[in-house]
């Protein structure tokens, strides 16, 4: 029902440096056949595990990009204190430096992955026993995957080298050879070409279909403010009728629903085989959990009070689009208002259910410093047969990580329409579809239990046609993205592409400091939005990055 990403054991690639992919031994054209080319293709897909060099690299340079949410108004680093993985704390308080480990991890992970894609493309092209039709499709898969990694670079770094499979020596590529606009063009060209030649579905679970390319391209188009392009390619995914919203919001946290419903593009994880196939990207963030239900956890990536308060709703079940109306915060003694039910599917709250358990202060590793709002989405019930409790990494399970989710696609198309001031009624309908899913999810009998209507006042309504103009619709779709996609690693990139990252984050520091005293003096400036080239990469590259 959905296109997904296969994972397999990682194949080693010997190289002199991060951009040099010369192998120690090479296949001749005669030696490369179906099997060898398939192995190289599978190895390239496996890069989405981000588990090349050790656990910390996968934690802090992950495909889910949770570390970049720390730069937004949504999330706190968490863990035991500000010095634990202090380079992440730097991101949370707006202190961007070229020696930050997150920058180096992302650079390394992305370029090792790009190099595998290029190696697979060359191998597939040289294979003599693969039909031209199959070659075309396999190469399109690899170019789609490569495009995703280059798009990741585009969102994170100000400058970086671009090279494809035809470049003989990537180590000679300059970081300023192409402009950001040119690189965005290369990414889009690969994805457009892939969409034209990829099949609508694949027999093997884990192989890209054309709608993966379309979904990624819609996201790239939004990032470059190419609204018509985003509308078109998000529309291709929607019009395919291959995907649908989950019946219940909790379903995204159930391994039983892997590759179903909203899963347009997902990383395949497994807890049944090698630990290399566990989801290390989220394991660092698992709640501490009373009685070691998940085998403890480091409890990183907690929600801010600002995000929690964004889930407040008015008497009509609509969010407050212009901010907190009365200064009251959810969970304070004077709060008696309504909340969007997605709050309790997204975050742990003291006294509320967590997969049928009662979440309390003992689930929080450092309650005094970081508060209570641990992320829930990546964690099935600890009793699930797909969970491996007590095994490091904690919280390991077979739950896939969805990179492109169908709800996201609906909101991408809605945003593209709104920005063009085009068919605003269709945009309203798309947003309301997403809200309808949240509304039907309030069911205390749905197992495991994750919300409690007896304690919380859940109200979520539909946006009415009255007053639905471009300005109001823009606020609505941006808020809907924040609520629906909360704690999925997208908020920072949304703020950047909307051009409001600096003003939003600095206002957030000013309001959140009463809850987080370590925000005193925190500040973000325009020249800190994108990372510089990591200092050790620049040093290793000699003069070509200077």
KAMO-V893788 format. One record per backbone hydrogen bond with DSSP energy under -0.5 kcal/mol. CO is the residue of the C=O (numbers start at 1). NH is the residue of the N-H. If there is no record, write none. Layout:
# KAMO-V893788
co=CO nh=NH
co=CO nh=NH
This chain:
# KAMO-V893788
co=4 nh=6
co=5 nh=268
co=17 nh=20
co=19 nh=21
co=28 nh=31
co=28 nh=32
co=29 nh=128
co=31 nh=33
co=32 nh=128
co=33 nh=37
co=34 nh=38
co=35 nh=39
co=36 nh=40
co=37 nh=41
co=38 nh=42
co=39 nh=43
co=40 nh=44
co=41 nh=45
co=42 nh=46
co=44 nh=47
co=45 nh=48
co=46 nh=49
co=47 nh=50
co=54 nh=58
co=55 nh=59
co=56 nh=60
co=57 nh=61
co=62 nh=65
co=65 nh=68
co=65 nh=69
co=66 nh=69
co=66 nh=70
co=68 nh=71
co=69 nh=72
co=69 nh=74
co=69 nh=75
co=74 nh=304
co=76 nh=302
co=77 nh=301
co=81 nh=84
co=83 nh=85
co=83 nh=86
co=85 nh=88
co=85 nh=89
co=86 nh=90
co=87 nh=91
co=88 nh=92
co=89 nh=93
co=90 nh=95
co=91 nh=94
co=93 nh=523
co=94 nh=96
co=95 nh=97
co=97 nh=100
co=98 nh=535
co=100 nh=104
co=101 nh=105
co=102 nh=106
co=103 nh=107
co=104 nh=108
co=105 nh=109
co=106 nh=110
co=107 nh=111
co=108 nh=112
co=109 nh=113
co=110 nh=114
co=111 nh=115
co=112 nh=116
co=113 nh=117
co=114 nh=118
co=115 nh=119
co=116 nh=120
co=117 nh=121
co=118 nh=122
co=119 nh=123
co=120 nh=124
co=121 nh=125
co=122 nh=126
co=123 nh=127
co=131 nh=135
co=132 nh=136
co=133 nh=137
co=134 nh=138
co=135 nh=139
co=136 nh=140
co=137 nh=141
co=138 nh=142
co=139 nh=143
co=140 nh=144
co=141 nh=145
co=142 nh=146
co=143 nh=147
co=144 nh=148
co=145 nh=149
co=146 nh=150
co=147 nh=151
co=148 nh=152
co=149 nh=153
co=150 nh=154
co=151 nh=155
co=152 nh=156
co=153 nh=156
co=153 nh=157
co=156 nh=531
co=164 nh=167
co=169 nh=172
co=170 nh=173
co=174 nh=177
co=175 nh=160
co=179 nh=183
co=180 nh=184
co=181 nh=185
co=182 nh=186
co=183 nh=187
co=184 nh=188
co=185 nh=189
co=186 nh=190
co=187 nh=191
co=188 nh=192
co=189 nh=193
co=190 nh=194
co=191 nh=195
co=192 nh=196
co=193 nh=197
co=194 nh=197
co=194 nh=198
co=199 nh=210
co=203 nh=205
co=204 nh=207
co=206 nh=6
co=207 nh=4
co=209 nh=212
co=209 nh=213
co=210 nh=214
co=211 nh=215
co=212 nh=216
co=213 nh=217
co=214 nh=218
co=215 nh=219
co=216 nh=220
co=217 nh=221
co=218 nh=222
co=219 nh=223
co=220 nh=224
co=221 nh=226
co=222 nh=225
co=225 nh=227
co=226 nh=230
co=227 nh=231
co=228 nh=232
co=229 nh=233
co=230 nh=234
co=231 nh=235
co=232 nh=236
co=233 nh=237
co=234 nh=238
co=235 nh=239
co=236 nh=240
co=237 nh=242
co=238 nh=241
co=248 nh=251
co=249 nh=252
co=250 nh=253
co=251 nh=254
co=253 nh=255
co=254 nh=257
co=255 nh=258
co=257 nh=260
co=259 nh=2
co=260 nh=263
co=261 nh=244
co=262 nh=264
co=262 nh=406
co=265 nh=403
co=265 nh=404
co=266 nh=5
co=267 nh=269
co=267 nh=401
co=274 nh=277
co=275 nh=278
co=277 nh=270
co=278 nh=280
co=279 nh=282
co=279 nh=283
co=280 nh=284
co=282 nh=285
co=283 nh=286
co=284 nh=300
co=286 nh=299
co=289 nh=292
co=290 nh=293
co=292 nh=295
co=294 nh=395
co=299 nh=79
co=301 nh=375
co=302 nh=76
co=304 nh=308
co=305 nh=309
co=306 nh=310
co=307 nh=310
co=307 nh=311
co=308 nh=311
co=309 nh=312
co=311 nh=340
co=312 nh=320
co=313 nh=338
co=314 nh=317
co=317 nh=461
co=318 nh=314
co=319 nh=321
co=320 nh=323
co=329 nh=332
co=332 nh=335
co=334 nh=336
co=338 nh=313
co=339 nh=459
co=340 nh=343
co=341 nh=344
co=341 nh=345
co=342 nh=346
co=343 nh=347
co=346 nh=376
co=346 nh=377
co=349 nh=352
co=352 nh=359
co=354 nh=357
co=357 nh=354
co=357 nh=359
co=359 nh=351
co=360 nh=363
co=361 nh=364
co=363 nh=288
co=363 nh=289
co=363 nh=365
co=364 nh=367
co=366 nh=370
co=366 nh=371
co=367 nh=371
co=372 nh=374
co=373 nh=303
co=374 nh=348
co=376 nh=379
co=378 nh=380
co=381 nh=384
co=384 nh=387
co=386 nh=398
co=387 nh=389
co=388 nh=391
co=393 nh=396
co=396 nh=388
co=400 nh=402
co=401 nh=267
co=401 nh=403
co=403 nh=405
co=404 nh=264
co=404 nh=265
co=405 nh=408
co=405 nh=409
co=406 nh=410
co=407 nh=411
co=408 nh=412
co=409 nh=413
co=410 nh=414
co=411 nh=415
co=412 nh=416
co=413 nh=417
co=414 nh=418
co=415 nh=419
co=416 nh=420
co=417 nh=422
co=418 nh=421
co=423 nh=426
co=423 nh=427
co=424 nh=428
co=425 nh=429
co=426 nh=430
co=427 nh=431
co=428 nh=432
co=429 nh=433
co=430 nh=434
co=431 nh=435
co=432 nh=436
co=433 nh=437
co=434 nh=438
co=435 nh=439
co=436 nh=440
co=437 nh=441
co=438 nh=441
co=439 nh=442
co=441 nh=443
co=443 nh=446
co=449 nh=356
co=452 nh=455
co=452 nh=456
co=456 nh=458
co=457 nh=339
co=457 nh=459
co=465 nh=468
co=467 nh=469
co=469 nh=473
co=470 nh=474
co=471 nh=475
co=472 nh=476
co=473 nh=477
co=474 nh=478
co=475 nh=479
co=476 nh=480
co=477 nh=481
co=478 nh=482
co=479 nh=483
co=480 nh=484
co=481 nh=485
co=483 nh=486
co=485 nh=488
co=490 nh=494
co=491 nh=495
co=492 nh=496
co=493 nh=497
co=494 nh=498
co=495 nh=499
co=495 nh=500
co=495 nh=501
co=496 nh=499
co=500 nh=504
co=501 nh=505
co=502 nh=506
co=503 nh=507
co=504 nh=508
co=505 nh=509
co=506 nh=510
co=507 nh=511
co=508 nh=512
co=509 nh=513
co=511 nh=514
co=512 nh=515
co=512 nh=516
co=516 nh=519
co=517 nh=520
co=519 nh=522
co=525 nh=528
co=526 nh=529
co=531 nh=158
co=534 nh=537
co=534 nh=538
co=535 nh=539
co=536 nh=540
co=537 nh=541
co=538 nh=542
co=539 nh=542
co=541 nh=544
co=542 nh=545
co=543 nh=546
co=544 nh=175
